[in-house]
Amino acid sequence: MKKSTLTLASWVIATLLFTFTSCSKYEEGPGFSLRTKKQRVVAEWKATSFTINGQNGLNSSTAGVLDCFSGDQFSYNITGTMDIKWTFEKDGKSTVVVNSDYNTLDFENSMLNCTAIYMDDAYSNTENTTWEFSSDKKNIEITYDDGSKETWEIIELREEEMKLKMTDGVDDYQITLEKI
């Protein structure tokens, strides 16, 4: 009797483990969570990775060489950083805050003086939106105040990390968010 009970218990545990690990709704998991999808989404998040067509969107650098008015050349390096925070609330409201700081090249003065002259260009934008899951809960649908919409496919939805991707026309966006 003990042997058959042990065998049955082992079979049930193995079946449950196989079921929970093989039925993940999202490409990168998790296969099983005790928290609902909504409970995992509702939080304040910070982007740790953001790519546009495979290019880093959080930190960028563009270097080059330009001709001066005198005929000589000079080198330049334009750099920038972006910070993205995204808050999802239980009632379906959400807020996206984007802060960026880039140095831009003052082309005319740089070409006149034959040296790179930079200007700081800071940008901050806050968008109040609403969010909801698609009917199959594989996407998060964002609606902006102006009525425009975005659909982000959920790649991973864990307690502390969420990965989303979206295609807009010819541009592919991917973002990895970590809970703050």
C-alpha positions in Angstrom: 0.0 0.0 0.0 2.8 2.4 0.9 4.6 1.7 -2.3 1.6 2.4 -4.5 0.8 5.6 -2.7 4.4 6.8 -3.1 4.3 5.9 -6.8 1.0 7.7 -7.3 2.2 10.8 -5.4 5.4 10.8 -7.5 3.3 10.5 -10.7 1.0 13.4 -9.6 4.0 15.6 -8.7 5.8 14.9 -12.0 2.6 15.6 -14.0 2.0 18.9 -12.2 5.6 20.0 -12.7 5.5 19.1 -16.4 2.1 20.9 -16.8 3.3 24.1 -15.1 6.7 24.3 -16.8 5.4 23.5 -20.3 2.3 25.7 -20.5 3.8 29.2 -20.2 1.7 31.9 -21.9 4.8 34.0 -22.5 7.9 33.2 -24.6 10.3 33.7 -21.7 8.0 32.7 -18.9 7.3 32.1 -16.2 5.7 28.7 -16.6 3.9 29.1 -13.3 3.2 32.0 -10.8 1.1 32.2 -7.7 0.3 35.9 -8.6 -2.2 36.8 -11.2 -1.0 38.6 -14.4 -2.6 41.8 -13.3 -0.9 41.6 -9.9 2.5 41.2 -11.6 1.9 44.2 -14.0 0.6 46.7 -11.4 3.7 48.5 -10.1 6.2 51.2 -10.9 8.8 50.0 -13.4 12.1 51.3 -14.7 13.5 50.5 -18.1 16.9 48.6 -18.0 17.0 48.0 -21.7 15.2 49.7 -24.6 16.0 49.0 -28.2 14.7 50.4 -31.5 15.5 48.2 -34.4 18.1 46.5 -32.3 19.9 49.7 -31.4 20.3 50.8 -27.8 17.8 53.6 -27.0 18.8 54.3 -23.4 22.5 55.2 -24.2 23.6 56.3 -27.6 26.8 57.6 -29.1 27.4 58.9 -32.6 30.9 59.8 -33.7 32.2 61.3 -36.9 34.4 63.8 -38.7 33.3 67.1 -40.3 34.9 69.6 -42.6 35.6 73.0 -41.2 35.0 76.2 -43.2 38.8 76.5 -43.4 39.1 73.1 -45.1 40.5 71.3 -42.1 38.6 68.6 -40.3 37.5 67.9 -36.7 36.1 64.9 -34.9 32.9 64.9 -32.8 31.1 62.5 -30.5 27.4 63.1 -29.7 26.2 61.1 -26.7 22.9 60.8 -24.9 21.0 59.0 -22.2 17.4 58.3 -21.7 15.5 57.2 -18.5 12.0 55.6 -18.8 9.7 54.9 -15.9 6.3 53.3 -16.5 3.6 53.0 -13.8 0.7 50.6 -14.2 -2.2 51.1 -11.7 -4.8 48.6 -10.7 -7.6 50.8 -12.0 -6.2 50.7 -15.6 -4.5 54.0 -15.5 -0.8 54.2 -16.4 1.9 56.9 -16.7 5.0 56.9 -18.9 7.8 59.3 -17.9 10.7 59.8 -20.3 13.7 62.0 -19.4 16.6 62.3 -21.8 19.8 64.3 -21.8 21.7 64.6 -25.1 24.6 66.7 -26.2 24.1 68.1 -29.7 26.6 69.5 -32.0 26.5 73.3 -32.8 27.4 72.7 -36.4 27.8 76.3 -37.5 30.1 77.3 -34.6 32.0 74.0 -34.7 32.7 74.3 -38.4 33.7 78.0 -38.0 36.1 77.3 -35.1 37.2 73.8 -36.4 36.5 72.2 -33.1 33.5 70.3 -31.7 31.2 72.7 -29.7 28.4 71.0 -27.9 25.0 72.1 -26.5 23.1 70.2 -23.9 19.6 69.2 -24.9 17.4 67.9 -22.0 13.9 66.6 -22.6 11.2 65.5 -20.2 7.8 64.1 -21.1 5.0 62.6 -19.1 2.1 60.8 -20.8 -1.0 59.8 -18.9 -2.5 56.7 -20.5 -4.8 53.8 -19.8 -3.9 50.1 -20.1 -5.6 46.8 -20.3 -4.8 43.2 -21.3 -5.8 41.9 -24.7 -8.6 39.2 -24.4 -6.0 36.4 -24.5 -3.7 38.3 -22.0 -0.7 38.0 -24.4 -0.6 41.8 -25.0 -0.8 45.0 -23.0 -2.9 47.6 -24.9 -2.0 51.3 -24.1 -4.4 54.1 -25.0 -3.1 57.7 -25.0 -5.2 60.8 -24.2 -5.3 61.7 -27.9 -6.9 58.3 -28.7 -3.8 56.7 -30.3 -3.1 53.2 -29.2 -0.1 50.8 -28.9 -0.1 47.1 -28.5 2.9 45.6 -26.6 3.4 41.9 -26.8 4.4 40.4 -23.4 7.5 38.3 -23.8 8.1 37.8 -20.1 6.0 38.7 -17.0 7.7 37.9 -13.7 7.3 39.4 -10.3 10.3 41.7 -10.7 10.9 41.8 -14.5 8.7 42.4 -17.5 9.8 42.3 -21.2 7.6 43.8 -23.9 7.9 44.2 -27.7 6.0 46.2 -30.3 6.2 46.8 -34.0 5.1 50.2 -35.2 5.3 50.4 -39.0 8.9 49.4 -39.9 10.2 50.0 -36.4 10.6 47.2 -33.8 10.8 48.2 -30.1 11.8 46.0 -27.2 11.8 47.1 -23.6 12.9 45.3 -20.4 11.4 46.8 -17.2 12.4 46.1 -13.6 10.2 46.8 -10.7 11.3 49.8 -8.6 
